[in-house]
Each structure stands twice: as structure tokens, then as C-alpha cells.
């Protein structure tokens, strides 16, 4: 059976943790930042884990089976 190729667009957006979970950045920190509070922008800096519903899909695209 052939190897699964990694989708590079997905690989650039996610990082794999030690237990094969995926970390992602939160959306909403590109523009229109003046109206957002400092606390909100600070919390948007942090990484978060991909939900269980999407984990299987993105893991396959990353080549983690």
C-alpha cells in the first residue's frame, strides 16, 4: 500500500503534539483589532487543540493515520 502524502496547506496550519493531537491558532487576530479588547487579543494569541469532530479528518490530511 502506498504512503499517504501530507497536504502541505494543512501541515502549515497545525502542529502535532506528543500524543498525536493537533494544535491550531485561534481565528480573529488578523485585522479589525482596534475594537477588540486587550484581554480578548491576548487570549487569541494562545494555541488551542483541534476538536474531536475534526481531528480524524485533519490527521489523515497530515499523514498521521
C-alpha positions as CSV (number, residue, x, y, z in Angstrom):
1,X,0.0,0.0,0.0
2,X,1.4,3.4,-0.9
3,X,2.4,6.1,1.7
4,X,-0.1,8.8,2.4
5,X,1.2,12.2,1.2
6,X,1.0,15.1,3.6
7,X,-1.2,18.0,2.5
8,X,1.2,20.9,2.9
9,X,-1.5,23.5,3.3
10,X,-2.8,21.6,6.4
11,X,0.8,21.0,7.7
12,X,1.4,24.7,7.7
13,X,-1.6,25.4,9.9
14,X,-1.3,22.7,12.5
15,X,1.4,21.3,14.8
16,X,1.4,17.8,16.2
17,X,1.6,17.3,20.0
18,X,3.3,14.4,21.7
19,X,0.0,12.4,21.9
20,X,-0.8,12.9,18.2
21,X,-3.3,15.7,18.9
22,X,-3.3,18.8,16.7
23,X,-2.7,22.4,17.9
24,X,-4.1,25.3,15.9
25,X,-4.2,29.1,16.2
26,X,-7.4,30.8,17.0
27,X,-9.1,32.8,14.3
28,X,-9.9,36.6,14.6
29,X,-6.4,38.1,15.0
30,X,-5.6,39.4,11.5
31,X,-7.4,42.7,11.2
32,X,-10.1,44.9,12.9
33,X,-8.1,44.7,16.2
34,X,-8.8,48.2,17.4
35,X,-12.4,47.3,18.5
36,X,-11.2,44.2,20.3
37,X,-10.2,44.4,24.0
38,X,-6.6,43.7,25.1
39,X,-7.8,40.7,27.1
40,X,-9.5,39.3,24.0
41,X,-6.5,39.8,21.8
42,X,-4.2,38.3,24.4
43,X,-6.4,35.2,24.6
44,X,-6.4,34.9,20.8
45,X,-2.6,34.6,20.9
46,X,-2.8,31.2,22.6
47,X,-2.9,28.0,20.7
48,X,-5.8,25.5,21.2
49,X,-6.5,21.9,20.3
50,X,-8.5,20.8,17.3
51,X,-11.9,19.4,18.3
52,X,-12.5,15.6,18.3
53,X,-15.0,16.0,15.4
54,X,-12.3,17.4,13.0
55,X,-9.3,15.5,14.4
56,X,-9.8,12.4,12.3
57,X,-10.1,14.4,9.1
58,X,-7.1,16.7,9.7
59,X,-4.9,13.8,10.9
60,X,-5.5,11.9,7.7
61,X,-4.5,15.0,5.7
62,X,-1.4,15.4,7.8
63,X,-0.4,11.8,7.1
64,X,-1.0,10.6,10.7
65,X,-3.1,7.5,10.4
